[in-house]
Amino acid sequence: MEKITEKLLLEKGSPKTNKLEQIKTLNLSKMALKLEDLPVKLLSCLKSLERWDLSGNRLQEFPKRLELPALRYLDLSDNQMEDVTTLESLRALEELKMDDNLYITVSDNYKLFVLLPNLRIYNSKDVTATANHLRYVYSDNLRTRMIAVWERSFSLPDPVSAEKLSSLEKNFVSAARQQVKFGPTSVADFTKWRVEILAKEYLRSLAEPKEDSDDEAHTENNDDTDVSEVTDGPDKETSPKRKQTDTAADASISLTPRKKLRADLPESPAESNPRKSSLRLKPLAGTQSRMSPLKPNRGPSTPSKTETKAETPRRSAKVQQVKEAEKKDHLSRKEAKAAQLHRNAHVLPIIKACSKTKPVSLKPLHALQCHSKQDSSDDFSTQLWACAFQPQSESSGSRLVATCGGDSVCVIDCEMGKVMKKYKVPGEEFFSLAWTTVLMSRGISAPSQPCSILAAGGKRGLVKLIYPRNNMAYGEFRASRKSLSVLRFNHRQGNFLFTGSYDNKIIMWDIGGLDKHCNFKVIQLLTLEVGTTPLHICLPPASPDTHLLTACEDGLFCYNTQLGANSTAKRSNKTEITFPIYKMEDKQQNYHTIDGLSFLTDDVVASKSHTHGSIYLWSWSGTRSQRPDKRSGSVCAVVLAELQWALTDVPYLSLNTCPGRAYIVCGDDKGQIWTYHITNLQKNSGQRGETIPPTEVLEWPTLMRKGLGQIEGPSINSVAMDPELHYLVALTDKNLAVIWKSEVLS
């Protein structure tokens, strides 16, 4: 057996380098290694190690306290492993191989699923669904039974001392291990092991209660591991938010079979089909000053109150007469000074972080009419609702954008203006979509690989799962009997999906990963009773596993979504976040409908109400740090700045952010796109009560139809930007997707 030295690690590792910190792959297989042969101090230098092959050795356990923060893949097959709990330090591990370890039991497998929170592939099989069931549903059942043992026979000593607590813990853990019976006998060892951990955690929570425990939201997990298909048809009552459709068509809806390959996915350029053949961008003539792009030194044009659009069925329930507020509340000098200091404390770090970004110049590049009914070039009524860019990969940037509206979902190449994929479901009307990345297991001989998955949902309450690279709609599941209003994936755990629906619920799902045959399994993990229709869902970038923000018809709310927490802890259902404009409400004005929400940084949030005429920038951490009002339980947002936006009575015009370029973008009901570069805050953040003008307002480009003339500016329902802001995509209520391309200004 060769001794493990720095020289050996450099020889066995790749890429070839002279520094251990730069090694990403290491092969130490078939070297007859034992535990004592692995030097923890030396191996701890492998900070960038992602893949490690230790197969064919004589290891009985893994080195304790060996932390490898970048390790994603570990092969321990054909060893003599007995104690799997020594792997606990590998928190980032996603794939593990333990084949041909004769002493590994089913209980050991279950322990691994709980100890390794990111484990998805085990022995070349996707175990995401089983693992999350054990981490949350199974553990909650054990926790309930364990607490019953405590309440029946135990209580905290008075006074509390370390000696008494130690004795109490020993007795309580012993009783819980003996009395809690749950699950099959084949995993009794795992059950006792898990109960012991839960009992110690519970006793610790009683002896050392957290100060903010009252702020945690209490929600119940579903005990079922599988999602049974609801055989009843979707509720045919059309959602008040969305455009009315012919309900008679529901009777003849034909569902696309699961895993059916779409043979009719178009690969031809958009110019070669009716979706774009009759549309062209016309150069802006000097006489067309009304439609010319807004110059940077011009003030933003604001739609007049008298120029409101005619009511559409989608928005008729929310149309209200808009008027500017004539008065604003004045804080006392002391309050104003405190507010200014708090605002500067959050704004200045933002300016410093974004000081290197430069404003961009956006020019119209393509206009596509790709969601037409029956591919008709005369369709200017289909409303387009949501768009999102495909997640970036290490090898390429992000130039593919997914759009949805009507009965179809399209994947478009922004540079070429070409529809690469198209997915249609007759009778459906898609309202929302979201991208994520999950792992695909490819069998024993090949490692798993990440793949980009697209989820889409709408009127029928079904979530469609699409694998665009393979031209495959590989599955679906029913998320609600009502229409779906919003979808959002957890960016930290890509298999966690949140769905918002018109039955006033947000449900958290685990969609798992895929195997090489695109088999998958869905588990419902959490249900939030919202009380009104959720329009947007945002997860804080730094804490997506614990908190959720939802913008609704009647306000903005925060929920605690942490799974596996003590189910008996007192947690409030939700916390409402209020805004200063609420004080100006009267019988004619209602500012509670929050129809735009997005994080600009880890701490700064952008949100808007369509009747306000402004976009608020507020602090997430500052808002959370406040004590909720005793009567209402709400907290007032710590507003950092107020951005000038359009005066319009048209709701559901979504905003979006580009953190990498420090941009906020939002369209209006005249076809204009308001853009804000965050460095504008530097001059105005200290001016209380003044709104910050946009960096630029992009005018609606001159689009000409053959024989029909110019297309007037429509409502911009949704906007999206790639992470580097190379492209901006805007969707309209006239079946048009318009792509802008950016140029960095010097």
C-alpha positions in Angstrom: 0.0 0.0 0.0 1.3 3.4 -1.0 1.4 6.1 1.6 -0.9 9.1 1.0 1.3 12.2 0.5 0.8 15.5 -1.1 2.8 14.3 -4.1 0.6 11.3 -4.5 -2.6 13.4 -4.3 -1.2 15.7 -7.0 -0.4 12.7 -9.2 -3.8 11.1 -8.7 -5.8 14.3 -9.0 -7.0 16.4 -11.9 -6.7 18.9 -13.4 -2.9 18.7 -13.2 -1.7 21.4 -10.8 0.8 22.0 -8.1 -1.7 23.0 -5.5 -4.1 20.7 -3.6 -6.7 23.5 -3.4 -7.2 23.3 -7.2 -7.8 19.6 -7.5 -11.4 18.8 -8.6 -11.3 15.0 -9.2 -9.3 12.4 -7.3 -9.0 8.7 -7.9 -7.7 6.6 -4.9 -9.4 3.4 -5.9 -7.9 -0.1 -5.3 -5.1 0.9 -3.0 -6.1 -1.3 0.0 -6.6 1.8 2.1 -7.8 1.7 5.7 -9.1 4.5 7.9 -5.7 5.2 9.4 -4.2 5.6 6.0 -6.3 8.7 5.2 -4.6 11.8 6.8 -7.4 14.2 7.7 -5.2 17.3 7.9 -3.8 16.8 4.4 -7.1 15.8 2.8 -8.8 18.9 4.3 -6.7 21.0 1.8 -8.8 19.6 -1.0 -11.2 22.6 -0.8 -12.3 22.4 -4.5 -12.6 18.6 -4.7 -15.9 17.6 -6.4 -15.5 13.9 -7.3 -13.6 11.3 -5.2 -13.3 7.6 -6.0 -12.4 5.4 -3.0 -13.8 2.2 -4.4 -12.0 -1.2 -3.9 -10.4 -0.4 -0.6 -10.7 -1.7 3.0 -12.5 1.3 4.7 -14.8 0.4 7.6 -15.7 4.1 8.2 -15.0 7.5 6.7 -12.6 9.9 8.5 -14.5 11.9 11.0 -14.5 15.7 10.8 -13.2 15.6 7.3 -15.0 18.5 5.6 -14.9 18.8 1.8 -17.3 21.7 1.0 -17.3 21.2 -2.8 -17.6 17.4 -2.8 -20.6 16.3 -4.9 -19.7 12.7 -5.8 -18.2 9.9 -3.7 -17.6 6.3 -4.6 -17.2 4.0 -1.6 -18.3 0.8 -3.3 -16.5 -2.5 -2.7 -15.2 -1.5 0.8 -16.0 -2.8 4.3 -18.1 0.1 5.5 -20.0 -0.4 8.8 -20.5 3.1 10.4 -22.2 5.4 7.9 -22.7 8.2 10.4 -19.1 9.2 9.8 -20.2 10.7 6.5 -22.2 13.4 8.2 -19.7 16.1 7.5 -20.2 15.8 3.7 -23.2 18.1 3.7 -22.9 19.0 0.0 -22.8 15.4 -1.3 -25.3 14.7 -4.1 -24.3 11.3 -5.3 -23.0 8.3 -3.3 -22.1 4.8 -4.3 -22.0 2.1 -1.6 -22.4 -1.1 -3.6 -20.8 -4.3 -2.4 -20.4 -3.2 1.2 -21.6 -6.4 2.9 -22.4 -4.9 6.3 -24.6 -2.0 5.1 -28.3 -2.5 6.0 -31.5 -0.9 5.0 -31.3 1.1 8.2 -27.9 2.4 7.3 -29.2 3.5 3.9 -32.0 5.5 5.7 -29.5 7.1 8.0 -27.5 8.3 5.0 -30.6 9.9 3.5 -31.2 11.9 6.7 -27.5 12.8 7.4 -26.8 14.0 3.8 -29.4 16.7 3.1 -28.5 17.1 -0.6 -28.2 13.4 -1.5 -30.2 12.6 -4.6 -28.5 9.7 -6.3 -27.6 6.6 -4.3 -26.1 3.5 -5.9 -27.0 5.0 -9.3 -30.7 5.4 -8.5 -32.6 8.5 -7.8 -33.7 8.5 -4.2 -34.8 12.1 -3.8 -38.5 11.2 -3.1 -37.6 8.5 -0.5 -35.0 10.6 1.1 -37.3 13.6 1.5 -40.1 11.4 2.9 -37.7 10.2 5.6 -36.3 13.7 6.3 -39.7 15.3 6.7 -42.8 13.1 6.7 -41.4 10.1 8.5 -39.5 12.2 10.9 -42.5 14.3 11.8 -44.5 11.1 12.6 -41.7 10.0 14.9 -41.5 13.5 16.5 -45.2 13.4 17.3 -44.9 10.1 19.0 -41.7 11.2 20.9 -43.5 14.3 22.2 -46.4 12.2 23.4 -43.9 10.2 25.5 -42.5 13.4 27.0 -45.9 14.9 27.8 -47.1 11.6 29.4 -44.1 10.9 31.7 -41.6 13.8 31.8 -41.2 17.5 32.7 -38.4 20.0 33.1 -36.8 20.1 36.5 -37.2 23.2 38.7 -34.7 24.7 39.0 -32.9 23.7 35.8 -29.3 22.6 36.3 -26.8 20.9 34.0 -26.7 17.8 36.2 -30.5 17.4 36.3 -30.8 18.0 32.6 -28.1 15.4 31.8 -30.0 12.8 33.9 -33.3 13.8 32.4 -32.0 13.5 28.9 -30.6 10.0 29.5 -33.9 8.8 30.9 -36.1 10.5 28.3 -34.0 9.3 25.4 -34.1 5.7 26.7 -37.9 5.8 27.2 -38.5 7.3 23.7 -36.3 4.7 22.0 -38.3 1.9 23.7 -41.8 3.3 23.5 -41.9 4.9 20.0 -42.9 2.2 17.5 -43.4 3.2 13.9 -42.6 1.7 10.5 -41.5 -1.8 9.5 -39.3 -3.9 11.8 -36.6 -4.0 9.1 -35.8 -0.4 9.9 -36.2 -0.6 13.7 -32.5 0.4 14.1 -33.0 3.5 12.0 -36.2 4.4 13.9 -34.5 4.2 17.3 -31.5 6.2 16.0 -33.7 8.9 14.6 -35.9 9.1 17.7 -32.8 9.6 19.8 -31.7 12.5 17.7 -35.2 14.1 17.7 -35.6 13.6 21.5 -32.3 15.4 22.2 -33.3 18.2 19.9 -36.7 18.5 21.5 -35.3 18.6 25.1 -32.7 21.2 24.0 -35.5 23.4 22.5 -37.4 23.3 25.8 -34.4 24.0 28.0 -33.0 26.7 25.6 -36.1 28.3 23.9 -35.4 30.5 20.9 -36.5 34.1 21.2 -38.0 34.2 17.8 -40.0 31.0 18.0 -43.2 32.9 18.0 -42.5 34.1 14.5 -42.3 30.7 13.0 -45.3 29.6 11.0 -46.9 26.3 11.8 -47.9 24.1 8.9 -48.7 20.4 8.7 -46.9 18.0 6.3 -48.9 15.5 4.3 -48.4 11.9 5.5 -48.8 10.4 2.0 -45.7 9.8 0.0 -47.3 9.5 -3.3 -49.5 11.9 -5.2 -52.6 10.2 -6.5 -54.0 11.5 -9.7 -57.3 13.4 -9.3 -59.7 11.9 -11.7 -62.2 14.8 -11.6 -61.8 17.4 -14.3 -60.6 20.9 -13.5 -63.0 23.4 -12.2 -64.5 25.1 -15.2 -65.0 28.3 -13.4 -62.7 30.7 -15.2 -60.3 32.5 -12.9 -61.1 36.2 -12.5 -57.5 37.3 -13.1 -57.1 35.6 -16.5 -58.6 36.2 -19.9 -62.0 34.4 -20.4 -61.8 31.4 -22.6 -64.5 29.2 -24.2 -65.5 26.8 -21.4 -67.1 24.5 -23.8 -63.7 23.5 -25.1 -63.1 21.7 -21.7 -65.3 18.9 -22.7 -63.1 17.8 -25.6 -59.7 18.3 -23.9 -57.2 15.6 -25.0 -54.3 15.1 -22.6 -50.9 14.4 -23.9 -49.8 11.0 -22.6 -46.9 10.9 -20.2 -43.5 10.5 -21.7 -44.8 10.9 -25.2 -42.2 12.4 -27.5 -43.3 15.5 -29.4 -42.5 14.7 -33.0 -44.0 18.0 -34.2 -41.6 20.3 -32.3 -40.6 23.0 -34.8 -36.9 23.5 -35.5 -37.3 26.0 -38.3 -36.6 29.7 -37.9 -39.6 31.8 -36.9 -39.4 33.6 -40.3 -40.4 30.4 -42.1 -43.7 29.9 -40.4 -46.9 32.0 -39.8 -45.8 32.9 -36.3 -43.5 35.6 -37.6 -43.7 35.7 -41.4 -45.9 38.8 -41.5 -44.3 40.8 -38.7 -41.2 42.9 -39.1 -39.4 45.6 -37.1 -39.4 48.8 -39.1 -36.5 51.3 -38.7 -37.8 54.4 -36.8 -38.2 57.3 -39.1 -37.6 60.9 -38.0 -41.3 61.7 -38.4 -42.3 59.0 -36.0 -41.1 60.8 -32.9 -44.0 59.4 -30.8 -42.6 55.9 -31.2 -38.9 56.7 -31.2 -36.7 55.3 -28.5 -36.4 57.5 -25.4 -33.1 59.3 -25.2 -31.1 58.9 -22.0 -31.4 62.7 -21.3 -35.2 62.8 -21.8 -37.6 62.6 -19.0 -39.8 59.5 -18.9 -43.1 59.8 -20.7 -46.0 59.0 -18.4 -49.3 57.8 -19.7 -52.1 60.2 -19.0 -54.9 59.2 -16.7 -57.4 59.9 -19.5 -55.6 57.5 -21.8 -56.6 54.4 -20.0 -57.1 51.2 -21.9 -60.5 49.6 -22.3 -61.3 47.0 -19.8 -60.4 43.4 -20.7 -62.1 40.4 -19.1 -58.9 39.5 -17.4 -58.6 42.8 -15.6 -62.2 44.0 -15.3 -62.4 43.0 -11.7 -59.4 45.1 -10.7 -59.9 48.3 -12.9 -60.1 51.4 -10.7 -59.8 55.1 -11.4 -56.3 56.2 -10.7 -55.5 59.5 -8.9 -52.3 60.8 -7.4 -52.0 61.1 -3.7 -52.1 64.8 -2.8 -50.8 64.4 0.7 -48.0 62.4 2.3 -47.4 61.6 5.9 -44.7 63.7 7.5 -42.5 62.0 10.1 -41.2 63.9 13.0 -37.6 65.1 12.8 -36.5 62.3 15.1 -38.3 59.6 13.2 -37.1 61.0 9.9 -33.5 61.0 11.1 -33.7 57.4 12.3 -35.4 56.3 9.1 -32.6 58.0 7.1 -29.8 56.3 9.0 -31.5 52.9 8.6 -32.0 53.5 4.9 -28.4 54.6 4.3 -27.1 51.5 6.3 -28.7 49.3 3.6 -28.4 51.5 0.5 -24.6 52.3 0.8 -23.5 48.6 0.7 -25.7 48.1 -2.4 -24.0 51.1 -4.2 -20.6 49.8 -3.2 -21.4 46.3 -4.5 -22.8 47.5 -7.8 -20.4 50.4 -8.4 -18.6 48.4 -11.1 -21.8 47.8 -13.2 -22.5 50.2 -16.1 -25.8 51.1 -17.6 -26.7 49.4 -20.8 -28.4 50.5 -24.0 -31.2 48.2 -25.2 -32.2 47.9 -28.8 -35.1 45.9 -30.3 -33.9 42.8 -32.0 -36.8 40.5 -32.8 -40.6 40.3 -32.5 -42.3 36.9 -32.5 -45.9 35.9 -32.8 -45.3 32.3 -31.7 -48.4 31.5 -29.5 -51.1 32.0 -32.1 -54.2 29.9 -32.1 -53.8 27.4 -35.0 -50.6 29.3 -36.0 -52.7 32.1 -37.4 -50.9 35.3 -38.2 -54.1 37.2 -37.5 -54.2 36.3 -33.8 -53.5 39.4 -31.8 -55.7 38.4 -28.8 -53.8 35.6 -27.1 -52.3 36.9 -23.9 -48.7 35.9 -23.0 -48.2 35.6 -19.3 -44.7 34.4 -18.2 -41.2 34.1 -19.4 -37.9 32.9 -17.9 -34.4 32.3 -19.1 -32.9 28.8 -19.0 -30.3 28.4 -16.1 -26.8 29.1 -17.1 -24.4 26.2 -17.5 -20.6 26.2 -17.0 -20.0 25.8 -20.8 -22.5 28.3 -22.1 -24.4 31.5 -21.3 -28.1 31.9 -21.1 -29.7 32.8 -24.5 -32.7 30.4 -24.4 -35.9 31.9 -22.9 -39.2 30.0 -22.3 -42.5 31.8 -22.8 -46.0 30.7 -22.2 -49.5 31.9 -23.2 -52.6 30.3 -24.7 -52.2 26.6 -25.1 -48.5 26.5 -25.7 -45.0 26.8 -24.2 -42.2 28.0 -26.4 -38.4 27.9 -26.0 -36.8 30.7 -28.1 -33.2 31.4 -29.0 -32.9 35.2 -28.3 -30.0 35.8 -30.7 -31.5 34.2 -33.7 -35.1 35.0 -32.9 -36.0 31.3 -33.5 -38.5 29.1 -31.8 -36.4 26.0 -30.9 -39.1 24.0 -29.2 -42.8 24.2 -28.9 -45.1 22.3 -26.6 -48.9 22.4 -27.0 -51.8 21.1 -24.9 -55.2 21.6 -26.6 -57.7 23.2 -24.2 -55.0 24.4 -21.8 -54.2 28.1 -21.0 -50.7 28.4 -19.5 -50.3 31.1 -16.9 -46.9 30.4 -15.4 -43.6 28.5 -15.9 -40.3 28.0 -14.1 -36.9 26.5 -14.9 -34.8 24.3 -12.6 -31.9 21.9 -12.7 -32.2 18.3 -11.4 -30.0 15.3 -11.5 -30.5 12.5 -14.1 -29.2 9.1 -13.1 -27.8 7.1 -16.0 -27.2 3.7 -14.5 -24.3 2.0 -12.9 -21.7 2.6 -15.6 -22.2 6.3 -15.9 -22.3 9.2 -13.4 -25.4 11.3 -13.0 -25.7 14.5 -14.9 -27.6 17.8 -14.3 -30.4 18.6 -16.7 -32.5 21.7 -17.2 -36.2 21.0 -16.6 -39.2 23.3 -17.4 -42.4 23.3 -15.4 -45.5 25.0 -16.7 -49.1 25.2 -15.4 -52.3 27.1 -15.9 -56.1 26.9 -16.2 -56.4 23.1 -15.7 -54.4 22.9 -12.5 -51.9 20.5 -13.9 -48.1 20.9 -13.8 -46.4 19.8 -17.0 -42.8 18.7 -16.7 -40.8 19.2 -19.9 -37.3 18.2 -20.8 -36.5 20.5 -23.7 -33.2 19.0 -24.6 -34.8 15.7 -25.4 -37.9 17.2 -27.0 -39.9 15.5 -24.3 -42.9 16.3 -22.1 -42.0 13.5 -19.7 -44.8 13.9 -17.1 -47.5 15.8 -15.3 -49.2 15.9 -11.9 -52.3 17.6 -10.6 -51.4 20.5 -8.2 -54.9 21.9 -7.7 -58.5 21.5 -8.8 -58.4 25.2 -9.6 -56.2 27.1 -12.0 -52.5 27.6 -11.2 -51.4 31.2 -10.9 -47.7 30.9 -10.2 -44.8 28.4 -10.1 -41.5 28.8 -8.4 -38.5 26.5 -7.8 -36.2 26.6 -4.8 -32.9 27.8 -6.3 -31.0 25.9 -3.6 -32.8 22.6 -3.9 -33.9 22.4 -7.5 -36.3 19.5 -6.9 -38.5 21.6 -4.6 -41.4 23.3 -6.5 -44.0 25.8 -5.1 -47.3 26.1 -6.8 -49.8 28.9 -6.2 -53.4 28.4 -7.2 -56.9 30.0 -7.3 -58.1 27.9 -4.4 -55.9 30.3 -2.3 -53.2 27.8 -1.5 -49.4 27.5 -2.0 -48.2 23.9 -2.0 -44.6 22.7 -1.8 -43.7 19.7 -3.9 -40.7 17.5 -4.3 -40.5 16.5 -8.0 -37.3 14.4 -7.5 -34.9 13.8 -10.3 -35.0 11.5 -13.3 -33.6 8.2 -14.3 -32.4 7.4 -17.8 -36.0 6.5 -18.8 -37.3 9.8 -17.5 -39.2 8.1 -14.6 -40.0 10.4 -11.8 -41.9 10.6 -8.5 -43.7 13.5 -6.8 -44.3 14.1 -3.1 -46.4 16.8 -1.5 -44.4 18.3 1.4 -46.2 21.4 2.6 -49.5 23.3 2.2 -49.9 27.0 3.0 -53.4 28.5 3.3 -53.0 31.9 1.8 -56.5 33.3 2.0 -56.4 34.9 -1.4 -55.0 34.3 -4.9 -51.1 34.3 -4.8 -49.8 36.3 -7.8 -46.0 35.9 -7.2 -43.8 33.8 -5.0 -40.2 34.8 -4.0 -37.7 33.0 -2.0 -35.0 35.0 -0.2 -31.7 34.3 -2.0 -29.9 33.7 1.4 -32.6 31.6 3.0 -34.8 29.9 0.4 -35.4 26.8 2.7 -36.9 28.8 5.6 -38.9 31.7 4.3 -41.3 32.5 1.4 -42.7 35.8 0.3 -46.0 35.9 -1.7 -47.6 38.8 -3.4 -51.4 38.4 -3.3 -54.6 40.1 -4.3 -54.9 41.6 -0.8 -51.3 42.2 0.3 -47.8 40.8 0.8 -47.2 38.0 3.2 -44.3 36.1 4.6 -44.4 32.4 5.6 -42.0 30.1 7.4 -41.4 27.1 5.1 -38.7 25.3 7.1 -39.3 21.5 6.9 -38.6 19.1 9.7 -38.9 21.8 12.4 -40.5 20.9 15.7 -44.2 20.5 14.7 -45.4 21.5 18.2 -43.5 24.8 18.3 -45.8 27.8 18.3 -45.6 29.4 14.8 -47.9 32.1 13.4 -49.5 31.3 10.0 -48.2 34.3 8.3 -46.8 37.8 8.7 -48.2 40.6 6.6 -45.8 43.2 5.3 -47.4 46.6 4.9 -46.4 49.8 3.0 -46.7 53.5 3.7 -49.1 53.9 0.8 -51.7 51.9 2.6 -52.4 54.9 4.8 -53.7 56.7 1.7 -56.4 54.2 1.0 -60.1 55.1 0.9 -63.2 53.9 -0.8 -61.9 54.7 -4.2 -58.3 53.5 -3.8 -57.0 50.1 -2.8 -53.3 49.6 -2.8 -53.2 46.1 -1.3 -52.9 44.2 -4.6 -49.2 43.6 -4.9 -48.7 42.5 -8.5 -44.9 42.8 -8.8 -42.2 41.2 -6.5 -38.6 40.3 -7.0 -35.3 40.3 -5.0 -32.6 42.7 -6.3 -30.0 41.6 -3.8 -29.9 39.2 -0.9 -31.5 42.0 1.2 -33.2 44.5 -1.2 -36.7 43.7 -2.5 -38.6 45.4 -5.3 -42.4 45.4 -5.2 -45.3 47.4 -6.6 -49.0 47.9 -6.5 -50.5 48.8 -9.9 -52.6 51.7 -8.6 -49.6 53.4 -6.8 -47.5 54.6 -9.7 -44.3 53.8 -7.9 -42.0 50.8 -7.2 -40.9 50.3 -3.6 -37.3 49.2 -2.8 -37.3 47.9 0.8 -35.0 46.0 3.1 -35.8 42.3 3.8 -33.5 42.1 6.9 -34.6 45.4 8.2 -38.3 44.5 7.9 -37.8 41.1 9.5 -36.0 42.6 12.5 -39.1 44.6 13.5 -41.6 43.4 16.1 -45.0 42.6 14.6 -47.9 44.8 15.6 -49.7 43.3 18.6 -53.1 43.7 17.1 -52.6 42.8 13.4 -49.4 40.8 13.5 -48.1 42.9 10.6 -44.8 44.7 10.1 -44.2 47.8 8.0 -41.6 47.5 5.2 -38.4 49.4 5.8 -38.5 51.4 2.5 -35.1 52.3 1.1 -36.3 54.1 -2.0 -39.3 54.8 -4.2 -39.0 54.5 -8.0 -41.2 56.5 -10.4 -43.4 54.2 -12.5 -46.4 54.6 -14.8 -49.8 55.9 -13.7 -52.1 53.0 -14.8 -55.1 51.2 -13.6 -54.1 48.0 -15.4 -53.0 45.2 -12.9 -50.7 42.2 -13.2 -47.9 44.0 -15.1 -45.0 42.1 -13.5 -41.6 43.6 -12.7 -38.3 41.7 -12.7 -34.7 42.2 -11.6 -31.2 41.5 -12.8 -29.0 41.3 -9.7 -25.8 40.8 -11.7 -26.3 44.1 -13.6 -28.1 45.9 -10.8 -31.2 46.5 -12.9 -35.0 46.6 -12.3 -37.4 46.5 -15.2 -41.1 46.8 -15.5 -43.5 47.3 -18.4 -46.6 49.4 -18.6 -49.9 49.4 -20.5 -48.6 51.5 -23.4 -45.9 49.1 -24.5 -43.1 51.0 -22.7 -40.5 49.4 -20.6 -39.2 51.3 -17.5 -35.6 50.4 -16.6 -33.7 51.4 -13.5 -30.0 51.1 -12.8 -29.5 50.7 -9.1 -26.7 53.2 -8.9 -29.3 55.9 -9.3 -30.0 55.4 -5.6 -26.7 57.1 -4.8 -28.0 60.6 -5.5 -31.5 60.2 -4.3 -31.5 57.7 -1.4 -31.2 60.5 1.1 -34.2 62.5 -0.2 -37.2 61.5 1.8 -40.5 61.6 -0.1 -39.0 62.0 -3.6 -39.3 59.3 -6.2 -36.3 58.3 -8.3 -36.9 58.6 -12.1 -36.0 55.7 -14.4 -32.7 55.4 -16.1 -34.4 54.9 -19.4 -37.9 54.2 -20.7 -37.9 52.0 -23.8 -40.6 53.0 -26.2 -42.6 50.4 -28.0 -40.8 49.6 -31.3 -42.6 50.3 -34.6 -44.0 47.0 -35.7 -45.7 46.8 -39.1 -48.2 44.3 -40.4 -48.5 43.8 -44.1 -51.5 45.6 -45.3 -52.6 46.6 -41.8 -50.1 49.2 -40.7 -48.5 49.8 -37.4 -49.2 47.8 -34.2 -50.0 50.1 -31.3 -48.2 49.6 -28.0 -49.8 46.8 -25.9 -49.7 46.0 -22.2 -46.4 44.4 -21.1 -47.5 41.5 -19.0 -44.1 40.1 -18.2 -40.4 40.8 -18.6 -37.3 38.6 -18.2 -33.5 39.2 -18.4 -30.6 36.8 -18.6 -28.1 37.0 -15.7 -25.7 39.2 -17.7 -28.5 41.4 -19.3 -27.4 40.5 -22.8 -31.1 40.2 -23.7 -34.4 41.5 -22.4 -37.7 39.7 -23.3 -41.1 41.3 -23.0 -44.4 39.5 -23.3 -47.6 41.4 -24.3 -51.4 41.0 -24.2 -51.4 41.0 -28.0 -49.6 37.7 -28.7 -46.2 39.3 -29.2 -42.9 38.5 -27.7 -40.3 41.2 -28.2 -36.6 40.7 -27.7 -34.1 43.6 -26.9 -30.3 43.2 -27.0 -28.1 45.3 -24.9 -24.9 47.3 -25.5 -22.8 48.5 -22.6 -22.6 52.3 -22.5 -19.1 53.7 -22.0 
